Amino acid sequence: MSATMPSTVADRAWRELHEAATAPYKKGGSFAWHFARGKLGRDPVFRGLLERGLIEVEHERVVDIGCGQGLFASLLASMSAMQKQGRWPSTWFPTAPRPAYTGIELMPKDVARAQASIGHLEPKPTLLCADMCSAELPDCDLVVILDVLHYVDLQAQEAVLVRVRDALRRGGNFRARLLLRVGDASSRRGFAISQWVDRTVTRIRGHKVSPTWGRPLSEWTALLESLGFRVRSMPMSEGTPFANVLLVADLEQNEAA
Ligand SMILES: C[S@@+](CC[C@H](N)C(=O)[O-])C[C@H]1O[C@@H](n2cnc3c(N)ncnc32)[C@H](O)[C@@H]1O
C-alpha cells in the first residue's frame, strides 16, 4: 500500500478548518497556539462530531463545560465562515450560521488564553471562569462536555447532568442534545492510560493534579436515561490508546416540548 493515501475533499476541507480554527491562537502565545494545533489535529472527537452530523443547524445556543481555551468556539466560528463562503463539502452537514457560545472553565489561566485568542470572534463568545458545579447554565440547545466530568465525584457528576438537562429543557428545542465524552472505566487498560495522560497534561498546563472519578459505560448510559435522555454511544478515541466514548444524549422530545 502506498504510504500516502489520496487526499479526499473532506480531508482538504478538514485541513482548511484546522488552519482557520487554530489561527486565532497565535494571539494567545506559543503555548496556546501549539496546544490548539496539537489538540485539534490529533483528537478524533472534533472531526468525528462534524462528520457524523452531531452538531446540527438547530443548535444555535451552545454551552461548552470545561472548555479549556475555548477551541470548540473557534471551530464553530470557522465552520460557520466556511459555510458562508460556500466552501463546505457536500458530505458534511450544515451547522448554525451564527452560534452563540458560552464556555465555562475553572482555570483562570485557560480562560485568559481563551480571551486573548478568541475573545474577538463574532458573535462574541461568553467565556466564564467558574466551577461547573455551581455556575449558572444558560438556556441552550447543545451542551458539550468533553473529558471533564471525571474531575468531580459521582454525586457532583449527577448534579451537573441534572442542571444540564434542565438548561436544555428550558431552551425548548426539540433537537436539544448533550455531547458527553467520558472514559469507559470497564475498559481497564484504556481507562488507566487516559487517566495517566490526563494527569500529565494537567501538570504541563500548570495545574494541581487531583483525584478523578470514573464509571463504566453502562452506568453512564443508565444515569443519562434516568434523567430523560435517549442515549447512543460511540467509541471516540480512534488512533489513541484511550477508552474514550462519546455519548450522544438527546432530550426526549416530549421532555423538551
Ligand atoms: C481534559 S480538559 C478538556 C478541555 C476541553 N473540553 C477539550 O476537549 O479540549 C478538561 C477541562 O475541564 C476543566 N475543569 C475541570 N474541573 C472543572 C470544573 N469543576 N468546572 C469547570 N471546568 C473544569 C479543566 O480545567 C480543563 O480545562
The ligand as a MOL file (V3000), in Angstrom:
LIG
                    3D

  0  0  0     0  0            999 V3000
M  V30 BEGIN CTAB
M  V30 COUNTS 27 29 0 0 0
M  V30 BEGIN ATOM
M  V30 1 C -9.1270 17.4710 29.6860 0
M  V30 2 S -9.5430 19.1710 29.6160 0 CHG=1
M  V30 3 C -10.6680 19.2170 28.2480 0
M  V30 4 C -10.7960 20.5840 27.6490 0
M  V30 5 C -11.8080 20.6940 26.5050 0
M  V30 6 N -13.1080 20.2140 26.9090 0
M  V30 7 C -11.3100 19.9540 25.2870 0
M  V30 8 O -11.8090 18.8470 24.9990 0
M  V30 9 O -10.4190 20.4550 24.6000 0 CHG=-1
M  V30 10 C -10.6580 19.3310 30.9910 0
M  V30 11 C -11.0200 20.7740 31.3240 0
M  V30 12 O -12.0250 20.8090 32.3440 0
M  V30 13 C -11.7070 21.8400 33.2510 0
M  V30 14 N -12.3890 21.5960 34.5420 0
M  V30 15 C -12.0650 20.6780 35.4830 0
M  V30 16 N -12.8890 20.7690 36.5320 0
M  V30 17 C -13.7810 21.7550 36.2450 0
M  V30 18 C -14.8840 22.3290 36.9420 0
M  V30 19 N -15.2230 21.8900 38.1600 0
M  V30 20 N -15.5620 23.3330 36.3690 0
M  V30 21 C -15.1980 23.8020 35.1390 0
M  V30 22 N -14.1620 23.2940 34.4260 0
M  V30 23 C -13.4500 22.2820 34.9760 0
M  V30 24 C -10.1900 21.7550 33.3420 0
M  V30 25 O -9.6190 22.9110 33.9080 0
M  V30 26 C -9.8360 21.5420 31.8740 0
M  V30 27 O -9.6850 22.7450 31.1920 0
M  V30 END ATOM
M  V30 BEGIN BOND
M  V30 1 1 1 2
M  V30 2 1 2 3
M  V30 3 1 2 10
M  V30 4 1 3 4
M  V30 5 1 4 5
M  V30 6 1 5 6
M  V30 7 1 5 7
M  V30 8 2 7 8
M  V30 9 1 7 9
M  V30 10 1 10 11
M  V30 11 1 11 12
M  V30 12 1 11 26
M  V30 13 1 12 13
M  V30 14 1 13 14
M  V30 15 1 13 24
M  V30 16 1 14 15
M  V30 17 1 14 23
M  V30 18 2 15 16
M  V30 19 1 16 17
M  V30 20 1 17 18
M  V30 21 2 17 23
M  V30 22 1 18 19
M  V30 23 2 18 20
M  V30 24 1 20 21
M  V30 25 2 21 22
M  V30 26 1 22 23
M  V30 27 1 24 25
M  V30 28 1 24 26
M  V30 29 1 26 27
M  V30 END BOND
M  V30 END CTAB
M  END
